[in-house]
Amino acid sequence: MMSPADCIQTDPSHLRSQDAQSAPAGLQAVGPALRIFQLNAEGPSKAKRTLIGKLAYQHSADVICLEETHIAVNEAARFTTNGYDLLSHTLEAKHGRATYVKSDIADAHCISSSEFCDVIEVGGYQIANVYKPPSGNWQNPLLPILDHPGIYTGDFNSHHQDWGYDDSSKDGEELANWACRNDVSLIHDRKQCGTFHSARWKKDYSPDLCWVTTVNAHSQQVSSTVFGDFPHSQYRPTLIHVGLQLPVVHSSNKLRWNFRKANWFLYSDLAYRSIPTILV
C-alpha cells in the first residue's frame, strides 16, 4: 500500500475535483481573494502535514483549517507545516483543531475559542474553524455570529437533506435553523463528490461544510471545490475561494483561412499551368 510519504513525491493532481471545469486551476481570480484549505486530517502524521502544506501552497491557500488533529498537550511541537504559521489550536487527544496562516501574511490574529469553534481574522475576513464530534450536541448559542464578511468551515457532523443526506438529524435541523435565523448561507454543490467517503457503506457524505455571512440576503462570491481522495483518510480536502472568479478560456492556435478572400482566378491559373509539370 502506498504511504503518504510516497504521495508527496508525486504530482498531487489526483486530489483535484472530479469536474475539471470547476477546478480552481481553470479559473482566474478577479480583484481581492481569499483561499482556505480545509480538511478533517484524522490525526496528521508528519507525512500528512507535509502533503497538506504542499497542496495548500500549490493551490495558493492563505489559510489552512484542520480538524481531528489528535494532538495532546505534550505533543504540541508537532504543529508544524512548511510555509504556514500556526495561529490557533485546540489540543485534544481524540479531537482537536488547528488553524494555520501563510507565513507572509501579517494581518492575522485570533479572536475567540469555544467548545466547537476557533475564530480568527485575516485581512478583514473572520474565519471560524468548526469541529463538532459525532457524539457532541450543539449548545446555545450554537456558533458565534461573525462580522461580515465571515466564513464558517470545518466538520459539522450534522445530517440534513439540504447538504445531501437521506434524512435530517436533530443536530442538522438545529444547524439549518441557526443559519436561517442569522442569514448565513450554505455553499454546497450537489454535483461534487462528498467530503467523506465511508469505507464501510461505500457511500459519500458531506459532514464538512462551508457557510458564509450575507448582506440583505445576498451572499459573498464564494466557491467550494472538493478534491479527490486523501491518503490514509476517508475525508477529502476542500478548497474555498472567496472572491470573484472567471473561467479561463484558451483560444486555439490552429490557423484559420477565410476562403471568401481567396484569389480563385490566380489559383485556377497556377493550377492550370502546374498540371503539365506534375504529369511530366
C-alpha positions in Angstrom: 0.0 0.0 0.0 1.3 3.5 -0.9 2.1 5.6 2.1 1.5 9.4 2.4 5.3 9.9 2.0 5.2 8.2 -1.4 2.4 10.5 -2.5 4.4 13.6 -1.5 7.0 12.7 -4.2 4.3 12.5 -6.9 2.2 15.1 -8.6 -0.8 15.6 -6.3 -3.1 16.2 -9.3 -5.2 13.2 -8.2 -6.6 15.4 -5.5 -8.3 17.8 -7.9 -12.1 17.9 -8.4 -13.8 15.3 -10.4 -15.1 18.0 -12.7 -12.0 19.7 -14.3 -14.0 22.7 -15.5 -14.9 23.6 -11.9 -11.4 23.2 -10.5 -9.6 26.3 -9.3 -6.9 25.7 -11.9 -9.4 26.6 -14.7 -10.5 29.9 -13.0 -8.9 33.3 -12.7 -9.4 35.4 -9.6 -10.6 39.0 -10.3 -10.0 41.5 -7.6 -9.3 40.7 -3.9 -9.5 37.0 -3.0 -9.0 34.6 0.0 -8.4 30.9 -0.2 -9.0 28.4 2.6 -7.8 24.8 2.6 -9.9 22.7 4.9 -9.6 19.0 5.9 -10.5 16.6 8.7 -7.0 15.2 9.0 -7.8 12.2 11.2 -4.6 12.7 13.0 -2.0 14.4 10.8 1.3 12.4 10.8 4.5 14.2 9.6 3.9 12.8 6.1 0.3 14.1 6.1 1.3 17.5 7.3 3.9 17.8 4.6 1.4 16.8 2.0 -1.2 19.2 3.4 1.3 22.1 3.3 2.4 21.2 -0.3 -1.2 21.1 -1.5 -2.2 24.3 0.3 0.8 26.1 -1.2 0.1 24.6 -4.7 -3.4 25.9 -4.7 -2.4 29.3 -3.2 -4.3 28.8 0.1 -4.0 31.7 2.6 -5.4 29.7 5.5 -5.4 26.0 6.5 -8.2 24.7 8.8 -7.7 21.2 10.1 -10.0 19.2 12.3 -9.3 16.0 14.3 -5.6 16.9 14.9 -5.4 14.2 17.7 -2.6 16.1 19.4 -2.3 16.2 23.2 -0.7 18.9 25.3 2.6 17.1 25.5 2.8 16.8 21.7 2.3 20.5 20.8 5.6 20.6 18.9 4.0 18.5 16.2 2.1 21.6 15.0 4.4 22.4 12.0 3.5 22.9 8.4 6.1 24.3 6.0 5.2 27.8 4.6 2.4 28.3 7.2 2.4 29.5 10.8 0.1 28.1 13.5 -2.3 30.8 14.5 -4.7 29.0 16.8 -5.2 25.4 18.0 -7.3 23.3 20.4 -5.4 20.4 22.0 -7.3 17.2 22.4 -6.0 13.6 22.1 -9.2 12.4 20.3 -10.4 15.5 18.5 -8.7 18.9 18.3 -8.4 21.8 15.8 -5.6 23.7 14.2 -5.7 26.9 12.0 -2.7 28.0 10.0 -2.0 31.2 8.1 0.5 31.7 5.3 3.8 32.8 6.7 4.0 36.0 4.6 0.5 37.3 5.9 1.0 39.8 8.7 -2.6 40.9 9.1 -3.9 37.9 11.0 -4.9 37.4 14.6 -7.1 35.2 16.9 -10.5 36.4 18.0 -12.0 33.7 20.2 -12.2 30.0 21.0 -15.2 27.9 22.2 -16.1 24.3 22.6 -16.7 23.6 18.9 -15.1 26.6 17.2 -12.0 28.7 16.9 -12.3 32.2 15.2 -9.5 34.1 13.5 -9.4 37.2 11.4 -7.3 37.5 8.2 -7.3 40.7 6.1 -10.7 41.8 7.3 -12.3 38.3 6.9 -13.4 36.4 10.0 -13.0 32.7 9.7 -14.4 30.1 12.1 -12.7 26.6 12.1 -15.5 24.3 13.3 -15.4 20.8 14.7 -18.3 19.1 16.5 -17.7 15.5 17.4 -20.3 13.0 16.3 -21.3 12.4 19.9 -21.5 16.1 20.7 -24.6 18.2 20.7 -25.0 21.8 19.6 -25.1 24.2 22.5 -26.9 27.6 22.8 -25.5 29.7 21.2 -24.8 27.2 18.5 -21.8 29.1 17.0 -20.6 32.7 17.4 -22.0 35.3 15.0 -19.2 36.5 12.7 -19.0 40.0 11.4 -19.4 40.3 7.7 -17.6 39.1 5.7 -17.4 35.8 7.6 -16.8 32.2 6.7 -17.6 29.1 8.7 -15.8 25.9 7.6 -15.0 22.5 9.1 -16.6 19.2 10.1 -20.1 19.9 11.5 -21.1 16.2 11.8 -24.8 17.2 11.3 -27.1 15.4 8.9 -29.5 17.3 6.7 -31.2 16.9 3.4 -30.1 20.3 2.3 -26.5 19.1 2.0 -27.1 15.6 0.6 -28.2 13.3 3.4 -31.1 11.0 3.1 -32.7 12.4 6.2 -32.2 15.1 8.8 -30.9 14.6 12.3 -31.7 16.8 15.3 -28.2 18.4 15.0 -28.8 19.0 11.3 -32.1 20.7 11.9 -30.6 22.9 14.7 -27.8 23.9 12.3 -30.1 24.7 9.5 -32.4 26.7 11.7 -29.5 28.6 13.2 -28.2 29.5 9.7 -31.7 30.7 8.7 -32.1 32.9 11.7 -28.8 34.5 11.3 -28.8 34.9 7.5 -25.9 32.5 7.0 -25.8 30.9 3.5 -24.6 27.4 2.8 -22.1 26.9 -0.1 -22.7 23.4 -1.3 -22.7 21.8 -4.8 -24.6 18.5 -5.0 -22.8 17.7 -8.3 -19.4 17.4 -6.5 -18.3 14.3 -4.6 -18.9 14.2 -0.8 -16.3 15.4 1.7 -16.3 11.9 3.4 -16.3 8.5 1.7 -17.4 5.8 4.0 -15.3 2.7 3.7 -18.0 0.7 5.4 -21.0 1.8 3.4 -19.2 2.6 0.2 -21.0 5.9 0.0 -20.2 9.7 0.0 -21.4 12.1 2.7 -20.8 15.7 3.4 -20.1 16.4 7.1 -17.6 19.1 6.1 -19.4 22.2 5.1 -18.9 25.9 4.3 -21.2 28.7 5.3 -20.9 32.4 4.7 -22.4 35.6 6.1 -24.8 37.6 3.9 -26.0 41.2 3.5 -29.6 41.7 2.5 -29.9 38.0 1.7 -27.0 38.3 -0.8 -24.1 36.0 0.0 -20.4 36.7 -0.8 -18.8 35.4 -4.0 -17.7 32.1 -2.7 -17.0 28.7 -4.3 -16.1 25.4 -2.7 -14.2 22.7 -4.5 -14.0 19.1 -3.1 -10.7 17.4 -4.1 -10.2 13.6 -4.6 -9.3 11.0 -2.0 -6.6 11.9 0.5 -4.0 9.2 1.5 -4.9 7.1 4.6 -8.1 9.0 5.2 -11.8 8.7 4.5 -12.0 12.5 4.3 -11.3 14.7 1.3 -9.8 18.2 1.3 -11.9 21.2 0.3 -10.6 24.5 -1.2 -12.8 27.5 -0.5 -12.3 30.5 -2.7 -13.7 33.8 -1.5 -13.9 36.4 -4.3 -14.9 36.7 -7.9 -13.6 34.1 -10.3 -14.0 33.9 -14.1 -13.3 30.8 -16.2 -10.0 30.9 -18.2 -10.7 30.4 -21.9 -7.8 29.3 -24.1 -8.0 30.1 -27.8 -6.8 27.6 -30.3 -3.5 28.1 -32.1 -4.8 26.5 -35.3 -4.5 28.5 -38.4 -7.8 29.6 -39.9 -8.4 30.5 -43.5 -11.1 32.8 -45.0 -11.8 31.2 -48.3 -14.0 34.1 -49.4 -10.9 36.3 -49.6 -9.0 33.8 -51.8 -7.9 34.8 -55.3 -9.6 32.0 -57.1 -8.7 33.3 -60.6 -4.9 33.2 -59.7 -5.4 29.8 -58.1 -7.0 28.4 -61.2 -4.3 29.9 -63.4 -1.5 28.5 -61.3 -3.2 25.1 -61.1 -3.8 25.0 -64.9 -0.1 25.8 -65.6 1.2 23.3 -62.9 -0.7 20.3 -64.1 1.5 19.6 -67.2 4.6 19.9 -65.0 3.2 17.4 -62.5 2.2 14.9 -65.2 5.7 15.1 -66.7 
